[in-house]
């Protein structure tokens, strides 16, 4: 049986960053990614992979001059 897909929760914003949390399986690794344009297919990794230590994992992204980002979480093998 495969693990459930990660589900992103609403982000927490500050003046310089956005923090995201998602449902996770303890011990599994996830890659948090962003894209500026959904017409493109090359997602960019945001930091190193995150290994979950419980049912919720999180990552942050710095808010830069390009304020529009789309996000996803990829469950790594």
N, CA, C and O atoms as a CHARMM CRD file, in Angstrom:
* protein
*
  308
    1    1 UNK  N      0.84400  -1.18100   0.00000 PROA 1      0.00000
    2    1 UNK  CA     0.00000   0.00000   0.00000 PROA 1      0.00000
    3    1 UNK  C      0.88600   1.24100   0.00000 PROA 1      0.00000
    4    1 UNK  O      1.80400   1.35500   0.81300 PROA 1      0.00000
    5    2 UNK  N      0.61100   2.16600  -0.91000 PROA 2      0.00000
    6    2 UNK  CA     1.41500   3.38100  -0.98800 PROA 2      0.00000
    7    2 UNK  C      0.93400   4.40000   0.04100 PROA 2      0.00000
    8    2 UNK  O     -0.23900   4.40400   0.41600 PROA 2      0.00000
    9    3 UNK  N      1.85000   5.27000   0.50100 PROA 3      0.00000
   10    3 UNK  CA     1.46700   6.29300   1.48000 PROA 3      0.00000
   11    3 UNK  C      0.52900   7.31100   0.86100 PROA 3      0.00000
   12    3 UNK  O      0.52800   7.48800  -0.35700 PROA 3      0.00000
   13    4 UNK  N     -0.27000   7.98200   1.67700 PROA 4      0.00000
   14    4 UNK  CA    -1.18100   9.00300   1.14300 PROA 4      0.00000
   15    4 UNK  C     -0.40100  10.19000   0.57700 PROA 4      0.00000
   16    4 UNK  O      0.70600  10.49100   1.02400 PROA 4      0.00000
   17    5 UNK  N     -0.98900  10.85100  -0.40000 PROA 5      0.00000
   18    5 UNK  CA    -0.37300  12.04700  -0.97100 PROA 5      0.00000
   19    5 UNK  C     -0.33400  13.16300   0.07100 PROA 5      0.00000
   20    5 UNK  O     -1.27400  13.31100   0.85200 PROA 5      0.00000
   21    6 UNK  N      0.74200  13.94500   0.09000 PROA 6      0.00000
   22    6 UNK  CA     0.81500  15.06000   1.03200 PROA 6      0.00000
   23    6 UNK  C     -0.26300  16.09500   0.72500 PROA 6      0.00000
   24    6 UNK  O     -0.56700  16.36000  -0.43800 PROA 6      0.00000
   25    7 UNK  N     -0.83200  16.67000   1.76600 PROA 7      0.00000
   26    7 UNK  CA    -1.86400  17.70600   1.61600 PROA 7      0.00000
   27    7 UNK  C     -1.34500  18.97400   2.27800 PROA 7      0.00000
   28    7 UNK  O     -1.13200  19.00700   3.49000 PROA 7      0.00000
   29    8 UNK  N     -1.14100  20.02700   1.47200 PROA 8      0.00000
   30    8 UNK  CA    -0.66000  21.30900   1.99800 PROA 8      0.00000
   31    8 UNK  C     -1.74800  22.00000   2.81200 PROA 8      0.00000
   32    8 UNK  O     -2.92300  21.97400   2.44700 PROA 8      0.00000
   33    9 UNK  N     -1.34400  22.61700   3.91700 PROA 9      0.00000
   34    9 UNK  CA    -2.24000  23.44700   4.72500 PROA 9      0.00000
   35    9 UNK  C     -2.01800  24.90800   4.32000 PROA 9      0.00000
   36    9 UNK  O     -1.10100  25.21600   3.55900 PROA 9      0.00000
   37   10 UNK  N     -2.85000  25.78300   4.82800 PROA 10     0.00000
   38   10 UNK  CA    -2.69700  27.21300   4.54200 PROA 10     0.00000
   39   10 UNK  C     -1.34200  27.68500   5.06200 PROA 10     0.00000
   40   10 UNK  O     -0.94800  27.32900   6.17200 PROA 10     0.00000
   41   11 UNK  N     -0.61900  28.49100   4.26200 PROA 11     0.00000
   42   11 UNK  CA     0.70000  28.96300   4.69900 PROA 11     0.00000
   43   11 UNK  C      0.59100  30.02600   5.78400 PROA 11     0.00000
   44   11 UNK  O     -0.43500  30.68900   5.93700 PROA 11     0.00000
   45   12 UNK  N      1.68000  30.16700   6.52800 PROA 12     0.00000
   46   12 UNK  CA     1.82000  31.23700   7.51400 PROA 12     0.00000
   47   12 UNK  C      2.80100  32.23300   6.91200 PROA 12     0.00000
   48   12 UNK  O      3.93500  31.87400   6.59700 PROA 12     0.00000
   49   13 UNK  N      2.36800  33.49300   6.74700 PROA 13     0.00000
   50   13 UNK  CA     3.18400  34.52000   6.09600 PROA 13     0.00000
   51   13 UNK  C      3.80200  35.45100   7.12200 PROA 13     0.00000
   52   13 UNK  O      3.18800  35.78300   8.13500 PROA 13     0.00000
   53   14 UNK  N      5.02400  35.86200   6.84300 PROA 14     0.00000
   54   14 UNK  CA     5.64200  36.97500   7.55400 PROA 14     0.00000
   55   14 UNK  C      6.05600  37.97700   6.48100 PROA 14     0.00000
   56   14 UNK  O      5.73000  37.79300   5.30800 PROA 14     0.00000
   57   15 UNK  N      6.75400  39.01100   6.85800 PROA 15     0.00000
   58   15 UNK  CA     7.16400  40.01900   5.87600 PROA 15     0.00000
   59   15 UNK  C      8.16100  39.46400   4.86100 PROA 15     0.00000
   60   15 UNK  O      8.23600  39.96200   3.73800 PROA 15     0.00000
   61   16 UNK  N      8.93200  38.43200   5.24400 PROA 16     0.00000
   62   16 UNK  CA     9.99400  37.96500   4.36000 PROA 16     0.00000
   63   16 UNK  C      9.92300  36.48900   3.97900 PROA 16     0.00000
   64   16 UNK  O     10.74100  36.02300   3.18600 PROA 16     0.00000
   65   17 UNK  N      8.95500  35.74100   4.53300 PROA 17     0.00000
   66   17 UNK  CA     8.89600  34.30100   4.23300 PROA 17     0.00000
   67   17 UNK  C      7.47900  33.76600   4.37200 PROA 17     0.00000
   68   17 UNK  O      6.61700  34.36600   5.01400 PROA 17     0.00000
   69   18 UNK  N      7.27300  32.61600   3.74500 PROA 18     0.00000
   70   18 UNK  CA     6.02300  31.87300   3.89400 PROA 18     0.00000
   71   18 UNK  C      6.39400  30.47300   4.38200 PROA 18     0.00000
   72   18 UNK  O      7.29200  29.83800   3.82700 PROA 18     0.00000
   73   19 UNK  N      5.71200  29.99600   5.40800 PROA 19     0.00000
   74   19 UNK  CA     5.96600  28.66600   5.95000 PROA 19     0.00000
   75   19 UNK  C      4.76900  27.78400   5.64900 PROA 19     0.00000
   76   19 UNK  O      3.62400  28.16300   5.89600 PROA 19     0.00000
   77   20 UNK  N      5.04500  26.60400   5.11200 PROA 20     0.00000
   78   20 UNK  CA     4.01700  25.65200   4.72500 PROA 20     0.00000
   79   20 UNK  C      4.13600  24.38800   5.56100 PROA 20     0.00000
   80   20 UNK  O      5.23900  23.94100   5.87600 PROA 20     0.00000
   81   21 UNK  N      2.99900  23.82000   5.91500 PROA 21     0.00000
   82   21 UNK  CA     2.93600  22.53400   6.59600 PROA 21     0.00000
   83   21 UNK  C      2.10600  21.59700   5.73500 PROA 21     0.00000
   84   21 UNK  O      1.21000  22.03600   5.01400 PROA 21     0.00000
   85   22 UNK  N      2.40600  20.30200   5.81200 PROA 22     0.00000
   86   22 UNK  CA     1.63700  19.31400   5.06500 PROA 22     0.00000
   87   22 UNK  C      1.56700  18.01400   5.83400 PROA 22     0.00000
   88   22 UNK  O      2.40100  17.73100   6.69500 PROA 22     0.00000
   89   23 UNK  N      0.54700  17.22200   5.50400 PROA 23     0.00000
   90   23 UNK  CA     0.40200  15.90200   6.11400 PROA 23     0.00000
   91   23 UNK  C      1.56000  15.03900   5.64900 PROA 23     0.00000
   92   23 UNK  O      1.96700  15.11600   4.49000 PROA 23     0.00000
   93   24 UNK  N      2.09500  14.21600   6.54700 PROA 24     0.00000
   94   24 UNK  CA     3.28800  13.43900   6.23400 PROA 24     0.00000
   95   24 UNK  C      3.22900  12.07500   6.91600 PROA 24     0.00000
   96   24 UNK  O      2.41300  11.83600   7.80600 PROA 24     0.00000
   97   25 UNK  N      4.11500  11.19700   6.47300 PROA 25     0.00000
   98   25 UNK  CA     4.30200   9.88500   7.09300 PROA 25     0.00000
   99   25 UNK  C      5.67300   9.92400   7.76200 PROA 25     0.00000
  100   25 UNK  O      6.68200  10.18200   7.10500 PROA 25     0.00000
  101   26 UNK  N      5.70700   9.67100   9.05200 PROA 26     0.00000
  102   26 UNK  CA     6.95500   9.70800   9.80900 PROA 26     0.00000
  103   26 UNK  C      7.99800   8.79600   9.15500 PROA 26     0.00000
  104   26 UNK  O      7.72000   7.64400   8.82100 PROA 26     0.00000
  105   27 UNK  N      9.20700   9.34700   8.98400 PROA 27     0.00000
  106   27 UNK  CA    10.29600   8.59500   8.38900 PROA 27     0.00000
  107   27 UNK  C     10.40900   8.74500   6.88300 PROA 27     0.00000
  108   27 UNK  O     11.44200   8.39100   6.31500 PROA 27     0.00000
  109   28 UNK  N      9.38500   9.25600   6.21600 PROA 28     0.00000
  110   28 UNK  CA     9.42600   9.45900   4.75300 PROA 28     0.00000
  111   28 UNK  C     10.00500  10.83700   4.43500 PROA 28     0.00000
  112   28 UNK  O      9.88900  11.77100   5.22900 PROA 28     0.00000
  113   29 UNK  N     10.62700  10.94700   3.26600 PROA 29     0.00000
  114   29 UNK  CA    11.24800  12.20000   2.84000 PROA 29     0.00000
  115   29 UNK  C     10.41200  12.87900   1.76100 PROA 29     0.00000
  116   29 UNK  O      9.82100  12.22100   0.90400 PROA 29     0.00000
  117   30 UNK  N     10.37500  14.20500   1.82200 PROA 30     0.00000
  118   30 UNK  CA     9.58200  15.02300   0.91800 PROA 30     0.00000
  119   30 UNK  C     10.45200  16.14300   0.35700 PROA 30     0.00000
  120   30 UNK  O     11.35900  16.63400   1.02800 PROA 30     0.00000
  121   31 UNK  N     10.16500  16.53900  -0.88200 PROA 31     0.00000
  122   31 UNK  CA    10.84400  17.69200  -1.46100 PROA 31     0.00000
  123   31 UNK  C      9.82100  18.79000  -1.69100 PROA 31     0.00000
  124   31 UNK  O      8.84400  18.58800  -2.41300 PROA 31     0.00000
  125   32 UNK  N     10.03400  19.94700  -1.08600 PROA 32     0.00000
  126   32 UNK  CA     9.19100  21.12300  -1.25000 PROA 32     0.00000
  127   32 UNK  C      9.70600  21.86300  -2.47800 PROA 32     0.00000
  128   32 UNK  O     10.90600  22.11900  -2.58000 PROA 32     0.00000
  129   33 UNK  N      8.81700  22.21400  -3.42000 PROA 33     0.00000
  130   33 UNK  CA     9.21600  22.84400  -4.67700 PROA 33     0.00000
  131   33 UNK  C      8.32400  24.03800  -5.00600 PROA 33     0.00000
  132   33 UNK  O      7.20600  24.15500  -4.50400 PROA 33     0.00000
  133   34 UNK  N      8.84300  24.92000  -5.86000 PROA 34     0.00000
  134   34 UNK  CA     8.04800  26.05400  -6.32800 PROA 34     0.00000
  135   34 UNK  C      8.25700  26.26500  -7.82100 PROA 34     0.00000
  136   34 UNK  O      9.21400  25.77600  -8.42200 PROA 34     0.00000
  137   35 UNK  N      7.32500  27.01100  -8.39000 PROA 35     0.00000
  138   35 UNK  CA     7.37700  27.39100  -9.80600 PROA 35     0.00000
  139   35 UNK  C      6.77400  28.78400  -9.90800 PROA 35     0.00000
  140   35 UNK  O      5.83400  29.10700  -9.18100 PROA 35     0.00000
  141   36 UNK  N      7.30500  29.61100 -10.80000 PROA 36     0.00000
  142   36 UNK  CA     6.77600  30.96700 -10.99500 PROA 36     0.00000
  143   36 UNK  C      5.69700  31.01400 -12.06100 PROA 36     0.00000
  144   36 UNK  O      4.87400  31.93000 -12.07000 PROA 36     0.00000
  145   37 UNK  N      5.69100  30.04100 -12.95800 PROA 37     0.00000
  146   37 UNK  CA     4.79200  30.05300 -14.10700 PROA 37     0.00000
  147   37 UNK  C      4.30800  28.63100 -14.35800 PROA 37     0.00000
  148   37 UNK  O      5.11400  27.75600 -14.67200 PROA 37     0.00000
  149   38 UNK  N      3.02700  28.38700 -14.22700 PROA 38     0.00000
  150   38 UNK  CA     2.50300  27.03100 -14.38600 PROA 38     0.00000
  151   38 UNK  C      2.54700  26.53900 -15.83000 PROA 38     0.00000
  152   38 UNK  O      2.27300  25.36600 -16.08500 PROA 38     0.00000
  153   39 UNK  N      2.88400  27.40900 -16.77500 PROA 39     0.00000
  154   39 UNK  CA     3.07900  26.96700 -18.15300 PROA 39     0.00000
  155   39 UNK  C      4.43700  26.28400 -18.32500 PROA 39     0.00000
  156   39 UNK  O      4.67700  25.62300 -19.33500 PROA 39     0.00000
  157   40 UNK  N      5.31600  26.44300 -17.34800 PROA 40     0.00000
  158   40 UNK  CA     6.62900  25.80800 -17.37300 PROA 40     0.00000
  159   40 UNK  C      6.55300  24.45800 -16.65900 PROA 40     0.00000
  160   40 UNK  O      5.64800  24.23200 -15.85600 PROA 40     0.00000
  161   41 UNK  N      7.49000  23.57200 -16.94700 PROA 41     0.00000
  162   41 UNK  CA     7.45200  22.24000 -16.33800 PROA 41     0.00000
  163   41 UNK  C      8.63000  21.95700 -15.42000 PROA 41     0.00000
  164   41 UNK  O      8.71300  20.87100 -14.84700 PROA 41     0.00000
  165   42 UNK  N      9.53700  22.90600 -15.27000 PROA 42     0.00000
  166   42 UNK  CA    10.72800  22.69400 -14.44400 PROA 42     0.00000
  167   42 UNK  C     10.54700  23.30700 -13.06300 PROA 42     0.00000
  168   42 UNK  O     10.79900  24.49600 -12.87100 PROA 42     0.00000
  169   43 UNK  N     10.11000  22.50000 -12.10300 PROA 43     0.00000
  170   43 UNK  CA     9.93400  22.96100 -10.73700 PROA 43     0.00000
  171   43 UNK  C     11.30800  23.09000 -10.07900 PROA 43     0.00000
  172   43 UNK  O     12.22800  22.33500 -10.39200 PROA 43     0.00000
  173   44 UNK  N     11.43600  24.05000  -9.16800 PROA 44     0.00000
  174   44 UNK  CA    12.68900  24.30900  -8.46600 PROA 44     0.00000
  175   44 UNK  C     12.57600  23.81900  -7.02900 PROA 44     0.00000
  176   44 UNK  O     11.60200  24.11500  -6.33700 PROA 44     0.00000
  177   45 UNK  N     13.58700  23.06300  -6.58300 PROA 45     0.00000
  178   45 UNK  CA    13.60600  22.62400  -5.18400 PROA 45     0.00000
  179   45 UNK  C     13.81800  23.82200  -4.28200 PROA 45     0.00000
  180   45 UNK  O     14.64600  24.68700  -4.56800 PROA 45     0.00000
  181   46 UNK  N     13.07900  23.87200  -3.20900 PROA 46     0.00000
  182   46 UNK  CA    13.24000  24.91200  -2.20400 PROA 46     0.00000
  183   46 UNK  C     13.88800  24.26200  -0.98700 PROA 46     0.00000
  184   46 UNK  O     13.19900  23.71000  -0.13000 PROA 46     0.00000
  185   47 UNK  N     15.18900  24.32900  -0.91800 PROA 47     0.00000
  186   47 UNK  CA    15.92400  23.71600   0.17900 PROA 47     0.00000
  187   47 UNK  C     16.15500  22.22700  -0.04100 PROA 47     0.00000
  188   47 UNK  O     15.84900  21.67700  -1.09900 PROA 47     0.00000
  189   48 UNK  N     16.69900  21.59800   0.98100 PROA 48     0.00000
  190   48 UNK  CA    16.97800  20.16500   0.96000 PROA 48     0.00000
  191   48 UNK  C     15.70100  19.38100   1.23300 PROA 48     0.00000
  192   48 UNK  O     14.72100  19.93500   1.73100 PROA 48     0.00000
  193   49 UNK  N     15.71400  18.08400   0.90600 PROA 49     0.00000
  194   49 UNK  CA    14.55100  17.25600   1.26200 PROA 49     0.00000
  195   49 UNK  C     14.28200  17.29900   2.76700 PROA 49     0.00000
  196   49 UNK  O     15.19700  17.45300   3.57500 PROA 49     0.00000
  197   50 UNK  N     13.01000  17.16000   3.11800 PROA 50     0.00000
  198   50 UNK  CA    12.57000  17.17300   4.51700 PROA 50     0.00000
  199   50 UNK  C     12.16000  15.75300   4.89200 PROA 50     0.00000
  200   50 UNK  O     11.31600  15.15700   4.22300 PROA 50     0.00000
  201   51 UNK  N     12.74800  15.20400   5.95600 PROA 51     0.00000
  202   51 UNK  CA    12.33600  13.89700   6.45700 PROA 51     0.00000
  203   51 UNK  C     11.38800  14.12100   7.62300 PROA 51     0.00000
  204   51 UNK  O     11.74700  14.75700   8.61400 PROA 51     0.00000
  205   52 UNK  N     10.18300  13.59800   7.49800 PROA 52     0.00000
  206   52 UNK  CA     9.15200  13.80300   8.52200 PROA 52     0.00000
  207   52 UNK  C      9.49900  13.04300   9.79700 PROA 52     0.00000
  208   52 UNK  O      9.95200  11.89900   9.74800 PROA 52     0.00000
  209   53 UNK  N      9.28100  13.69000  10.93400 PROA 53     0.00000
  210   53 UNK  CA     9.48600  13.04000  12.22700 PROA 53     0.00000
  211   53 UNK  C      8.15400  12.72300  12.90200 PROA 53     0.00000
  212   53 UNK  O      8.12300  12.06900  13.94400 PROA 53     0.00000
  213   54 UNK  N      7.04700  13.19200  12.30300 PROA 54     0.00000
  214   54 UNK  CA     5.70200  12.88100  12.79500 PROA 54     0.00000
  215   54 UNK  C      4.71000  13.06900  11.64300 PROA 54     0.00000
  216   54 UNK  O      5.11600  13.02100  10.48200 PROA 54     0.00000
  217   55 UNK  N      3.44600  13.27600  11.92700 PROA 55     0.00000
  218   55 UNK  CA     2.40200  13.33600  10.89700 PROA 55     0.00000
  219   55 UNK  C      2.31100  14.67500  10.17200 PROA 55     0.00000
  220   55 UNK  O      1.50200  14.82800   9.25700 PROA 55     0.00000
  221   56 UNK  N      3.13500  15.64800  10.57000 PROA 56     0.00000
  222   56 UNK  CA     3.15600  16.96400   9.91900 PROA 56     0.00000
  223   56 UNK  C      4.60900  17.31500   9.62200 PROA 56     0.00000
  224   56 UNK  O      5.47300  17.17500  10.48800 PROA 56     0.00000
  225   57 UNK  N      4.88200  17.77400   8.39400 PROA 57     0.00000
  226   57 UNK  CA     6.20800  18.25900   8.02000 PROA 57     0.00000
  227   57 UNK  C      6.05000  19.70400   7.56000 PROA 57     0.00000
  228   57 UNK  O      4.93900  20.14700   7.26700 PROA 57     0.00000
  229   58 UNK  N      7.15900  20.43900   7.49700 PROA 58     0.00000
  230   58 UNK  CA     7.06300  21.84000   7.08900 PROA 58     0.00000
  231   58 UNK  C      8.33300  22.30200   6.38800 PROA 58     0.00000
  232   58 UNK  O      9.39900  21.69700   6.51400 PROA 58     0.00000
  233   59 UNK  N      8.18100  23.40000   5.64300 PROA 59     0.00000
  234   59 UNK  CA     9.29700  24.05500   4.96100 PROA 59     0.00000
  235   59 UNK  C      8.91200  25.51800   4.76200 PROA 59     0.00000
  236   59 UNK  O      7.73300  25.87100   4.77900 PROA 59     0.00000
  237   60 UNK  N      9.92200  26.36000   4.57200 PROA 60     0.00000
  238   60 UNK  CA     9.69200  27.78700   4.35700 PROA 60     0.00000
  239   60 UNK  C     10.31300  28.22300   3.04500 PROA 60     0.00000
  240   60 UNK  O     11.25500  27.60700   2.54600 PROA 60     0.00000
  241   61 UNK  N      9.76500  29.30500   2.49500 PROA 61     0.00000
  242   61 UNK  CA    10.30800  29.89800   1.28100 PROA 61     0.00000
  243   61 UNK  C     10.40900  31.39700   1.49600 PROA 61     0.00000
  244   61 UNK  O      9.48200  32.02300   2.01100 PROA 61     0.00000
  245   62 UNK  N     11.53800  31.97100   1.09800 PROA 62     0.00000
  246   62 UNK  CA    11.75300  33.40700   1.21700 PROA 62     0.00000
  247   62 UNK  C     10.91300  34.13400   0.17300 PROA 62     0.00000
  248   62 UNK  O     10.83400  33.71500  -0.98200 PROA 62     0.00000
  249   63 UNK  N     10.29600  35.21700   0.59100 PROA 63     0.00000
  250   63 UNK  CA     9.51000  36.04000  -0.32800 PROA 63     0.00000
  251   63 UNK  C     10.45500  37.06900  -0.92600 PROA 63     0.00000
  252   63 UNK  O     10.97400  37.94100  -0.22900 PROA 63     0.00000
  253   64 UNK  N     10.66800  36.94900  -2.23500 PROA 64     0.00000
  254   64 UNK  CA    11.58800  37.84700  -2.92600 PROA 64     0.00000
  255   64 UNK  C     10.84400  38.82600  -3.80300 PROA 64     0.00000
  256   64 UNK  O      9.64900  39.05200  -3.61500 PROA 64     0.00000
  257   65 UNK  N     11.54800  39.41300  -4.76900 PROA 65     0.00000
  258   65 UNK  CA    10.91500  40.41000  -5.63700 PROA 65     0.00000
  259   65 UNK  C      9.81400  39.82000  -6.52100 PROA 65     0.00000
  260   65 UNK  O      8.85300  40.51100  -6.86000 PROA 65     0.00000
  261   66 UNK  N      9.95300  38.52800  -6.89800 PROA 66     0.00000
  262   66 UNK  CA     8.90300  37.86400  -7.67400 PROA 66     0.00000
  263   66 UNK  C      7.92900  37.25700  -6.67400 PROA 66     0.00000
  264   66 UNK  O      8.17700  36.16200  -6.16900 PROA 66     0.00000
  265   67 UNK  N      6.84700  37.92800  -6.38200 PROA 67     0.00000
  266   67 UNK  CA     5.94900  37.53300  -5.30800 PROA 67     0.00000
  267   67 UNK  C      4.98400  36.42200  -5.69000 PROA 67     0.00000
  268   67 UNK  O      4.25500  35.93500  -4.82600 PROA 67     0.00000
  269   68 UNK  N      4.95100  36.00800  -6.93800 PROA 68     0.00000
  270   68 UNK  CA     4.03200  34.94200  -7.32900 PROA 68     0.00000
  271   68 UNK  C      4.79500  33.62100  -7.43800 PROA 68     0.00000
  272   68 UNK  O      5.66300  33.45900  -8.29500 PROA 68     0.00000
  273   69 UNK  N      4.45700  32.69300  -6.56300 PROA 69     0.00000
  274   69 UNK  CA     5.01400  31.34700  -6.60800 PROA 69     0.00000
  275   69 UNK  C      3.87700  30.34600  -6.47800 PROA 69     0.00000
  276   69 UNK  O      2.89000  30.59800  -5.78700 PROA 69     0.00000
  277   70 UNK  N      4.02300  29.22300  -7.13900 PROA 70     0.00000
  278   70 UNK  CA     3.13000  28.08800  -6.98000 PROA 70     0.00000
  279   70 UNK  C      3.95200  27.01500  -6.27700 PROA 70     0.00000
  280   70 UNK  O      5.14600  26.87500  -6.53900 PROA 70     0.00000
  281   71 UNK  N      3.31800  26.26100  -5.39000 PROA 71     0.00000
  282   71 UNK  CA     4.05600  25.30200  -4.57800 PROA 71     0.00000
  283   71 UNK  C      3.49800  23.89800  -4.72400 PROA 71     0.00000
  284   71 UNK  O      2.32500  23.69500  -5.03700 PROA 71     0.00000
  285   72 UNK  N      4.39200  22.92300  -4.48400 PROA 72     0.00000
  286   72 UNK  CA     3.98300  21.54400  -4.40600 PROA 72     0.00000
  287   72 UNK  C      4.94500  20.79700  -3.49400 PROA 72     0.00000
  288   72 UNK  O      6.05300  21.26600  -3.23000 PROA 72     0.00000
  289   73 UNK  N      4.52100  19.63900  -3.01500 PROA 73     0.00000
  290   73 UNK  CA     5.34000  18.76000  -2.19500 PROA 73     0.00000
  291   73 UNK  C      5.38900  17.41500  -2.89400 PROA 73     0.00000
  292   73 UNK  O      4.35500  16.85900  -3.26500 PROA 73     0.00000
  293   74 UNK  N      6.59700  16.89300  -3.07200 PROA 74     0.00000
  294   74 UNK  CA     6.79400  15.62300  -3.74600 PROA 74     0.00000
  295   74 UNK  C      7.28000  14.59200  -2.72000 PROA 74     0.00000
  296   74 UNK  O      8.25200  14.82600  -2.00300 PROA 74     0.00000
  297   75 UNK  N      6.59800  13.46400  -2.66400 PROA 75     0.00000
  298   75 UNK  CA     7.01700  12.35900  -1.81100 PROA 75     0.00000
  299   75 UNK  C      8.16600  11.64600  -2.51900 PROA 75     0.00000
  300   75 UNK  O      8.00200  11.17400  -3.64500 PROA 75     0.00000
  301   76 UNK  N      9.32500  11.56400  -1.86900 PROA 76     0.00000
  302   76 UNK  CA    10.47800  10.93100  -2.48600 PROA 76     0.00000
  303   76 UNK  C     10.44100   9.42100  -2.27800 PROA 76     0.00000
  304   76 UNK  O      9.87100   8.94100  -1.29800 PROA 76     0.00000
  305   77 UNK  N     11.05400   8.66400  -3.21100 PROA 77     0.00000
  306   77 UNK  CA    11.04500   7.20200  -3.07600 PROA 77     0.00000
  307   77 UNK  C     11.85400   6.72500  -1.88500 PROA 77     0.00000
  308   77 UNK  O     11.94100   5.52100  -1.64000 PROA 77     0.00000
